[in-house]
Amino acid sequence: PIENNSPSNACYRSDSSAATAESDSKAFYDDPAWTLLSRMRIIPCIADVIPSLPNDPSTGITIQSMLDILAMLSVRLPGAASAIAMHERILPFILSHCLAPAGVKLSKEESMSQNEENLFRTDLAVPAIKLLSLLARQSKDIAELDLFQKEAISDVLAILCSDAMDREETRLQIWCLIYVRIIMRYGLATSAIQAIISIATPKVALLERNDHVCVHYLQLFAVICHQSNSILSSGVIAEDVSDGALMSLVWLASSARSCASTMTRTMAQSKNSSDAEATLLITSQMNLLASYFQASKSSEEGDSVPVISDEQCDNVVSEVIASEVCTSMLSTAMTAAFLPSWDNAVDAHADLPLPEEAAACSFVTTLSTFVRVIGPENLSGNAGNVLIDKILERMERANQSRPPVARSNLSNPSRQSWLVEAEFSILMVVCEWL
Protein backbone atom coordinates (compact mmCIF):
# COMPACT_ATOMS: atom_id res chain seq x y z
CA PRO A 1 0.00 0.00 0.00
CA ILE A 2 1.19 3.50 -0.80
CA GLU A 3 0.30 6.48 1.33
CA ASN A 4 -0.79 9.64 -0.47
CA ASN A 5 -2.35 12.94 0.44
CA SER A 6 -5.22 12.87 -2.02
CA PRO A 7 -8.83 12.77 -0.83
CA SER A 8 -9.03 9.17 -1.99
CA ASN A 9 -6.15 8.01 0.19
CA ALA A 10 -8.52 5.55 1.84
CA CYS A 11 -8.37 3.29 -1.19
CA TYR A 12 -5.99 0.39 -1.33
CA ARG A 13 -3.10 0.93 -3.72
CA SER A 14 -0.17 -1.19 -4.64
CA ASP A 15 3.05 -0.53 -6.47
CA SER A 16 4.49 -2.74 -9.16
CA SER A 17 6.60 -4.70 -6.73
CA ALA A 18 5.87 -8.42 -6.93
CA ALA A 19 7.31 -8.82 -3.45
CA THR A 20 4.71 -6.43 -2.02
CA ALA A 21 1.85 -8.25 -3.71
CA GLU A 22 3.15 -11.60 -2.51
CA SER A 23 3.56 -10.44 1.09
CA ASP A 24 0.09 -8.92 1.07
CA SER A 25 -1.45 -12.14 -0.21
CA LYS A 26 0.32 -14.18 2.46
CA ALA A 27 -0.79 -11.74 5.15
CA PHE A 28 -4.39 -11.92 3.92
CA TYR A 29 -4.47 -15.72 4.15
CA ASP A 30 -2.81 -15.64 7.60
CA ASP A 31 -5.18 -13.04 9.03
CA PRO A 32 -7.76 -11.69 6.59
CA ALA A 33 -9.45 -9.32 9.04
CA TRP A 34 -6.26 -7.63 10.16
CA THR A 35 -4.99 -7.32 6.59
CA LEU A 36 -8.26 -5.74 5.49
CA LEU A 37 -8.01 -3.24 8.32
CA SER A 38 -4.33 -2.35 8.28
CA ARG A 39 -3.17 -2.75 4.68
CA MET A 40 -6.35 -2.43 2.66
CA ARG A 41 -8.04 0.10 4.97
CA ILE A 42 -11.36 -1.48 4.24
CA ILE A 43 -13.52 0.61 6.61
CA PRO A 44 -12.68 3.97 4.95
CA CYS A 45 -13.05 2.26 1.57
CA ILE A 46 -16.58 1.10 2.37
CA ALA A 47 -17.44 4.53 3.79
CA ASP A 48 -16.34 6.12 0.49
CA VAL A 49 -18.37 3.69 -1.58
CA ILE A 50 -21.62 4.07 0.38
CA PRO A 51 -22.60 7.60 -0.81
CA SER A 52 -22.32 6.56 -4.44
CA LEU A 53 -24.74 3.63 -4.14
CA PRO A 54 -28.10 4.33 -5.78
CA ASN A 55 -31.31 3.58 -3.95
CA ASP A 56 -31.96 0.68 -6.25
CA PRO A 57 -32.63 -3.04 -5.72
CA SER A 58 -29.71 -3.88 -8.00
CA THR A 59 -27.27 -2.80 -5.26
CA GLY A 60 -28.57 -5.41 -2.81
CA ILE A 61 -25.74 -7.92 -3.32
CA THR A 62 -23.12 -5.17 -2.96
CA ILE A 63 -24.60 -3.90 0.29
CA GLN A 64 -24.93 -7.43 1.67
CA SER A 65 -21.25 -8.07 0.97
CA MET A 66 -20.21 -4.86 2.69
CA LEU A 67 -22.35 -5.63 5.74
CA ASP A 68 -20.90 -9.14 5.98
CA ILE A 69 -17.35 -7.75 5.82
CA LEU A 70 -18.10 -5.19 8.53
CA ALA A 71 -19.66 -7.91 10.72
CA MET A 72 -16.55 -10.07 10.36
CA LEU A 73 -14.30 -7.16 11.31
CA SER A 74 -16.44 -6.20 14.34
CA VAL A 75 -16.20 -9.75 15.70
CA ARG A 76 -12.45 -9.94 15.07
CA LEU A 77 -11.43 -6.68 16.78
CA PRO A 78 -13.31 -4.52 19.33
CA GLY A 79 -11.39 -1.51 18.01
CA ALA A 80 -12.78 -2.13 14.54
CA ALA A 81 -16.28 -2.35 16.03
CA SER A 82 -15.81 1.08 17.64
CA ALA A 83 -14.49 2.54 14.39
CA ILE A 84 -17.51 1.23 12.49
CA ALA A 85 -19.99 2.45 15.11
CA MET A 86 -18.42 5.90 15.39
CA HIS A 87 -18.16 6.53 11.65
CA GLU A 88 -20.35 9.36 10.49
CA ARG A 89 -21.62 7.68 7.32
CA ILE A 90 -21.76 3.91 7.78
CA LEU A 91 -24.47 3.36 10.40
CA PRO A 92 -26.72 6.24 9.31
CA PHE A 93 -26.70 4.67 5.86
CA ILE A 94 -27.62 1.29 7.32
CA LEU A 95 -30.60 2.72 9.20
CA SER A 96 -31.91 4.77 6.28
CA HIS A 97 -31.23 2.28 3.49
CA CYS A 98 -31.51 -1.17 5.10
CA LEU A 99 -33.92 -0.98 8.03
CA ALA A 100 -36.42 1.52 6.70
CA PRO A 101 -39.58 0.15 5.02
CA ALA A 102 -39.06 -0.72 1.39
CA GLY A 103 -39.69 2.38 -0.67
CA VAL A 104 -38.35 1.33 -4.04
CA LYS A 105 -40.19 -0.44 -6.81
CA LEU A 106 -39.01 -3.93 -7.57
CA SER A 107 -38.47 -5.25 -11.05
CA LYS A 108 -40.77 -7.95 -12.39
CA GLU A 109 -38.20 -10.64 -11.70
CA GLU A 110 -37.68 -9.52 -8.11
CA SER A 111 -41.39 -9.06 -7.43
CA MET A 112 -41.92 -12.66 -8.49
CA SER A 113 -39.20 -13.94 -6.13
CA GLN A 114 -40.25 -11.80 -3.15
CA ASN A 115 -43.56 -11.44 -1.40
CA GLU A 116 -45.06 -8.12 -2.50
CA GLU A 117 -46.67 -7.71 0.93
CA ASN A 118 -43.29 -7.59 2.67
CA LEU A 119 -42.76 -4.19 4.25
CA PHE A 120 -39.01 -4.61 4.64
CA ARG A 121 -36.24 -5.84 2.38
CA THR A 122 -35.11 -8.86 4.34
CA ASP A 123 -32.08 -9.35 2.10
CA LEU A 124 -30.70 -6.07 3.52
CA ALA A 125 -32.41 -5.85 6.90
CA VAL A 126 -31.18 -9.22 8.21
CA PRO A 127 -27.42 -8.56 7.70
CA ALA A 128 -27.93 -4.97 8.89
CA ILE A 129 -29.54 -5.87 12.23
CA LYS A 130 -27.01 -8.68 12.63
CA LEU A 131 -24.19 -6.16 12.26
CA LEU A 132 -25.82 -3.83 14.80
CA SER A 133 -26.15 -6.74 17.24
CA LEU A 134 -22.48 -7.69 16.90
CA LEU A 135 -21.38 -4.08 17.36
CA ALA A 136 -23.55 -3.58 20.46
CA ARG A 137 -22.31 -6.83 21.98
CA GLN A 138 -18.70 -5.70 21.76
CA SER A 139 -19.02 -2.69 24.04
CA LYS A 140 -21.50 -0.88 26.26
CA ASP A 141 -20.03 2.40 25.00
CA ILE A 142 -21.27 1.46 21.53
CA ALA A 143 -24.69 0.38 22.78
CA GLU A 144 -25.10 3.68 24.63
CA LEU A 145 -24.97 5.68 21.40
CA ASP A 146 -28.31 7.30 20.56
CA LEU A 147 -28.28 5.57 17.20
CA PHE A 148 -28.35 2.16 18.92
CA GLN A 149 -30.75 2.69 21.83
CA LYS A 150 -33.13 5.15 20.21
CA GLU A 151 -33.10 5.25 16.41
CA ALA A 152 -32.40 1.56 15.82
CA ILE A 153 -34.86 0.52 18.54
CA SER A 154 -37.60 2.47 16.75
CA ASP A 155 -36.89 0.62 13.51
CA VAL A 156 -36.81 -2.71 15.34
CA LEU A 157 -40.20 -2.05 16.95
CA ALA A 158 -41.64 -1.28 13.53
CA ILE A 159 -40.34 -4.62 12.23
CA LEU A 160 -41.72 -6.53 15.22
CA CYS A 161 -45.16 -4.95 14.81
CA SER A 162 -45.59 -6.60 11.42
CA ASP A 163 -46.50 -10.25 10.96
CA ALA A 164 -43.80 -12.51 9.54
CA MET A 165 -44.99 -13.66 6.12
CA ASP A 166 -42.20 -16.11 5.34
CA ARG A 167 -39.08 -17.72 6.75
CA GLU A 168 -36.84 -14.74 5.97
CA GLU A 169 -39.12 -12.32 7.81
CA THR A 170 -39.19 -14.72 10.76
CA ARG A 171 -35.39 -14.71 10.72
CA LEU A 172 -35.41 -10.91 10.63
CA GLN A 173 -37.68 -10.72 13.69
CA ILE A 174 -35.48 -13.18 15.58
CA TRP A 175 -32.41 -11.02 14.94
CA CYS A 176 -34.39 -7.95 16.05
CA LEU A 177 -35.20 -9.68 19.35
CA ILE A 178 -31.55 -10.66 19.78
CA TYR A 179 -30.58 -7.03 19.24
CA VAL A 180 -33.09 -5.75 21.81
CA ARG A 181 -31.93 -8.41 24.27
CA ILE A 182 -28.32 -7.26 23.93
CA ILE A 183 -29.25 -3.61 24.43
CA MET A 184 -31.43 -4.31 27.46
CA ARG A 185 -28.79 -6.44 29.15
CA TYR A 186 -26.87 -3.18 29.54
CA GLY A 187 -29.91 -1.62 31.22
CA LEU A 188 -30.60 0.56 28.18
CA ALA A 189 -33.73 1.30 26.15
CA THR A 190 -35.98 0.75 29.16
CA SER A 191 -38.48 3.23 27.71
CA ALA A 192 -39.29 0.65 25.01
CA ILE A 193 -40.24 -2.11 27.49
CA GLN A 194 -43.96 -1.38 27.51
CA ALA A 195 -44.13 -1.28 23.70
CA ILE A 196 -42.23 -4.56 23.37
CA ILE A 197 -44.40 -6.36 25.92
CA SER A 198 -47.55 -5.05 24.20
CA ILE A 199 -46.32 -6.37 20.86
CA ALA A 200 -45.14 -9.70 22.25
CA THR A 201 -47.88 -10.76 24.67
CA PRO A 202 -50.41 -11.83 22.00
CA LYS A 203 -47.68 -13.64 20.06
CA VAL A 204 -46.50 -15.76 22.98
CA ALA A 205 -49.96 -16.63 24.27
CA LEU A 206 -50.13 -19.93 22.37
CA LEU A 207 -46.57 -21.06 23.19
CA GLU A 208 -46.20 -23.23 20.11
CA ARG A 209 -43.04 -25.32 20.17
CA ASN A 210 -42.29 -24.71 16.49
CA ASP A 211 -42.61 -20.94 16.90
CA HIS A 212 -38.99 -19.79 17.00
CA VAL A 213 -39.98 -16.16 17.53
CA CYS A 214 -41.97 -17.11 20.64
CA VAL A 215 -38.86 -18.65 22.21
CA HIS A 216 -36.88 -15.45 21.69
CA TYR A 217 -39.70 -13.33 23.11
CA LEU A 218 -39.64 -15.43 26.27
CA GLN A 219 -35.89 -15.00 26.53
CA LEU A 220 -36.32 -11.25 26.13
CA PHE A 221 -38.97 -11.27 28.88
CA ALA A 222 -36.44 -12.99 31.15
CA VAL A 223 -33.89 -10.24 30.45
CA ILE A 224 -36.48 -7.59 31.32
CA CYS A 225 -37.16 -9.39 34.60
CA HIS A 226 -33.42 -9.46 35.35
CA GLN A 227 -33.24 -5.71 34.82
CA SER A 228 -36.26 -5.14 37.04
CA ASN A 229 -34.69 -7.33 39.72
CA SER A 230 -31.44 -5.35 39.56
CA ILE A 231 -33.33 -2.09 40.04
CA LEU A 232 -35.60 -3.35 42.82
CA SER A 233 -32.88 -5.19 44.75
CA SER A 234 -30.55 -2.17 44.71
CA GLY A 235 -33.08 -0.11 46.67
CA VAL A 236 -32.03 3.02 44.77
CA ILE A 237 -34.03 4.06 41.73
CA ALA A 238 -32.19 6.48 39.46
CA GLU A 239 -34.00 9.37 37.84
CA ASP A 240 -33.37 8.06 34.32
CA VAL A 241 -35.03 4.70 35.03
CA SER A 242 -38.30 4.63 33.13
CA ASP A 243 -41.62 3.46 34.47
CA GLY A 244 -41.35 0.49 32.10
CA ALA A 245 -38.55 -1.04 34.13
CA LEU A 246 -40.52 -0.67 37.34
CA MET A 247 -43.87 -1.85 35.97
CA SER A 248 -42.54 -4.70 33.86
CA LEU A 249 -43.44 -7.36 36.45
CA VAL A 250 -47.07 -6.27 36.33
CA TRP A 251 -47.14 -6.41 32.53
CA LEU A 252 -45.40 -9.79 32.42
CA ALA A 253 -47.57 -11.44 35.09
CA SER A 254 -49.92 -13.09 32.58
CA SER A 255 -47.04 -14.49 30.51
CA ALA A 256 -45.31 -15.87 33.60
CA ARG A 257 -48.49 -17.51 34.85
CA SER A 258 -49.11 -18.96 31.40
CA CYS A 259 -45.66 -20.53 31.43
CA ALA A 260 -46.27 -22.02 34.86
CA SER A 261 -49.57 -23.56 33.78
CA THR A 262 -48.39 -24.94 30.42
CA MET A 263 -45.03 -26.43 31.39
CA THR A 264 -46.53 -29.86 31.97
CA ARG A 265 -48.20 -29.85 28.55
CA THR A 266 -44.99 -28.76 26.84
CA MET A 267 -42.98 -31.53 28.47
CA ALA A 268 -45.63 -34.09 27.57
CA GLN A 269 -45.33 -33.05 23.93
CA SER A 270 -41.56 -33.44 24.08
CA LYS A 271 -41.47 -37.22 24.15
CA ASN A 272 -38.63 -37.23 21.64
CA SER A 273 -35.46 -36.37 23.54
CA SER A 274 -33.82 -35.11 20.36
CA ASP A 275 -36.56 -32.50 19.80
CA ALA A 276 -34.41 -29.38 20.08
CA GLU A 277 -37.35 -27.05 19.39
CA ALA A 278 -39.40 -28.38 22.30
CA THR A 279 -36.33 -28.32 24.54
CA LEU A 280 -35.71 -24.66 23.72
CA LEU A 281 -39.32 -23.80 24.50
CA ILE A 282 -39.16 -25.57 27.87
CA THR A 283 -35.86 -23.84 28.62
CA SER A 284 -37.26 -20.41 27.71
CA GLN A 285 -40.30 -20.98 29.92
CA MET A 286 -38.12 -22.02 32.87
CA ASN A 287 -35.85 -19.03 32.29
CA LEU A 288 -38.78 -16.61 32.41
CA LEU A 289 -40.25 -18.26 35.51
CA ALA A 290 -36.93 -18.21 37.36
CA SER A 291 -36.28 -14.56 36.44
CA TYR A 292 -39.81 -13.48 37.27
CA PHE A 293 -39.84 -15.37 40.57
CA GLN A 294 -36.51 -13.85 41.63
CA ALA A 295 -37.58 -10.32 40.65
CA SER A 296 -40.94 -10.67 42.42
CA LYS A 297 -39.12 -11.66 45.62
CA SER A 298 -37.31 -8.32 45.48
CA SER A 299 -40.62 -6.47 45.21
CA GLU A 300 -42.59 -8.22 47.95
CA GLU A 301 -43.01 -4.95 49.79
CA GLY A 302 -45.17 -3.63 46.96
CA ASP A 303 -48.75 -4.90 46.93
CA SER A 304 -49.36 -4.00 43.27
CA VAL A 305 -46.96 -6.57 41.81
CA PRO A 306 -48.53 -10.01 41.31
CA VAL A 307 -46.22 -12.78 42.45
CA ILE A 308 -46.16 -16.41 41.36
CA SER A 309 -46.40 -18.49 44.51
CA ASP A 310 -43.54 -20.57 45.83
CA GLU A 311 -45.73 -23.63 45.50
CA GLN A 312 -46.28 -23.05 41.77
CA CYS A 313 -42.57 -22.73 41.07
CA ASP A 314 -41.83 -25.70 43.30
CA ASN A 315 -44.33 -27.84 41.39
CA VAL A 316 -42.86 -26.80 38.03
CA VAL A 317 -39.29 -27.60 39.07
CA SER A 318 -40.31 -30.91 40.63
CA GLU A 319 -42.10 -31.98 37.44
CA VAL A 320 -39.12 -31.02 35.30
CA ILE A 321 -36.68 -32.90 37.53
CA ALA A 322 -38.81 -36.04 37.48
CA SER A 323 -39.26 -35.99 33.69
CA GLU A 324 -37.42 -38.07 31.12
CA VAL A 325 -36.52 -34.84 29.36
CA CYS A 326 -34.37 -33.83 32.33
CA THR A 327 -32.63 -37.21 32.37
CA SER A 328 -31.89 -37.03 28.66
CA MET A 329 -30.64 -33.44 28.77
CA LEU A 330 -28.35 -34.15 31.73
CA SER A 331 -26.90 -37.13 29.91
CA THR A 332 -26.28 -35.13 26.74
CA ALA A 333 -24.72 -32.14 28.49
CA MET A 334 -22.58 -34.04 30.99
CA THR A 335 -21.14 -36.60 28.58
CA ALA A 336 -19.11 -33.90 26.87
CA ALA A 337 -18.80 -31.39 29.71
CA PHE A 338 -16.97 -33.49 32.32
CA LEU A 339 -13.96 -34.49 30.25
CA PRO A 340 -10.29 -33.85 31.03
CA SER A 341 -9.52 -32.12 27.72
CA TRP A 342 -11.35 -30.40 24.90
CA ASP A 343 -9.93 -32.85 22.40
CA ASN A 344 -11.96 -35.59 24.06
CA ALA A 345 -15.08 -33.43 23.90
CA VAL A 346 -14.77 -33.35 20.12
CA ASP A 347 -15.47 -37.07 19.83
CA ALA A 348 -17.87 -37.38 22.77
CA HIS A 349 -20.88 -36.46 20.61
CA ALA A 350 -19.61 -37.10 17.12
CA ASP A 351 -23.08 -38.05 15.86
CA LEU A 352 -25.05 -35.42 17.81
CA PRO A 353 -25.95 -32.20 15.97
CA LEU A 354 -24.55 -29.11 17.66
CA PRO A 355 -28.00 -27.44 18.02
CA GLU A 356 -29.18 -30.39 20.11
CA GLU A 357 -26.09 -30.29 22.31
CA ALA A 358 -26.45 -26.52 22.75
CA ALA A 359 -30.15 -26.93 23.63
CA ALA A 360 -29.29 -29.60 26.21
CA CYS A 361 -26.61 -27.44 27.85
CA SER A 362 -28.97 -24.46 27.92
CA PHE A 363 -31.66 -26.63 29.55
CA VAL A 364 -29.26 -27.86 32.24
CA THR A 365 -27.95 -24.36 32.95
CA THR A 366 -31.45 -22.88 33.22
CA LEU A 367 -32.72 -25.70 35.43
CA SER A 368 -29.73 -25.29 37.74
CA THR A 369 -30.40 -21.56 37.99
CA PHE A 370 -34.08 -22.17 38.74
CA VAL A 371 -33.21 -24.68 41.49
CA ARG A 372 -30.76 -22.24 43.06
CA VAL A 373 -33.31 -19.41 42.94
CA ILE A 374 -35.87 -21.52 44.82
CA GLY A 375 -33.22 -23.13 47.03
CA PRO A 376 -32.51 -26.87 46.86
CA GLU A 377 -33.56 -27.23 50.48
CA ASN A 378 -36.97 -25.68 49.69
CA LEU A 379 -37.94 -28.21 47.03
CA SER A 380 -40.93 -30.29 48.02
CA GLY A 381 -40.70 -34.01 48.61
CA ASN A 382 -37.53 -35.64 47.42
CA ALA A 383 -37.12 -33.55 44.25
CA GLY A 384 -33.74 -32.28 45.40
CA ASN A 385 -32.48 -35.78 46.12
CA VAL A 386 -33.75 -36.99 42.75
CA LEU A 387 -31.84 -34.23 40.96
CA ILE A 388 -28.61 -34.90 42.85
CA ASP A 389 -28.93 -38.64 42.22
CA LYS A 390 -29.41 -38.03 38.51
CA ILE A 391 -26.40 -35.72 38.39
CA LEU A 392 -24.12 -38.14 40.26
CA GLU A 393 -25.32 -41.05 38.15
CA ARG A 394 -24.62 -39.16 34.91
CA MET A 395 -21.21 -38.11 36.22
CA GLU A 396 -20.32 -41.73 36.90
CA ARG A 397 -21.58 -42.86 33.50
CA ALA A 398 -19.70 -40.07 31.73
CA ASN A 399 -16.54 -41.06 33.58
CA GLN A 400 -16.94 -44.74 32.61
CA SER A 401 -17.77 -44.05 28.98
CA ARG A 402 -15.00 -41.59 28.24
CA PRO A 403 -13.77 -42.06 24.71
CA PRO A 404 -10.11 -42.70 23.98
CA VAL A 405 -7.85 -39.70 23.52
CA ALA A 406 -9.06 -37.95 20.39
CA ARG A 407 -6.79 -37.42 17.43
CA SER A 408 -8.55 -34.25 16.35
CA ASN A 409 -8.32 -30.70 17.63
CA LEU A 410 -11.49 -29.13 16.28
CA SER A 411 -13.18 -27.87 19.43
CA ASN A 412 -15.08 -24.68 18.70
CA PRO A 413 -14.81 -21.78 21.21
CA SER A 414 -18.60 -21.32 21.11
CA ARG A 415 -19.07 -24.99 21.94
CA GLN A 416 -16.64 -24.69 24.83
CA SER A 417 -18.68 -21.80 26.25
CA TRP A 418 -21.95 -23.72 26.57
CA LEU A 419 -20.20 -26.85 27.86
CA VAL A 420 -18.32 -24.86 30.51
CA GLU A 421 -21.50 -23.05 31.52
CA ALA A 422 -23.39 -26.33 31.91
CA GLU A 423 -20.56 -27.89 33.92
CA PHE A 424 -20.26 -24.86 36.20
CA SER A 425 -24.01 -24.67 36.86
CA ILE A 426 -24.15 -28.37 37.77
CA LEU A 427 -21.24 -28.03 40.17
CA MET A 428 -22.88 -25.02 41.81
CA VAL A 429 -26.03 -27.02 42.54
CA VAL A 430 -24.05 -29.97 43.88
CA CYS A 431 -21.91 -27.74 46.13
CA GLU A 432 -24.92 -25.91 47.55
CA TRP A 433 -26.75 -29.18 48.17
CA LEU A 434 -23.84 -30.93 49.82
Summary of the structure (lengths in Angstrom):
residues: 434
radius of gyration: 24.6
end to end distance: 63.3
largest distance: 79.7
contacts: 1345
relative contact order: 0.06
helix: 73%
strand: 0%
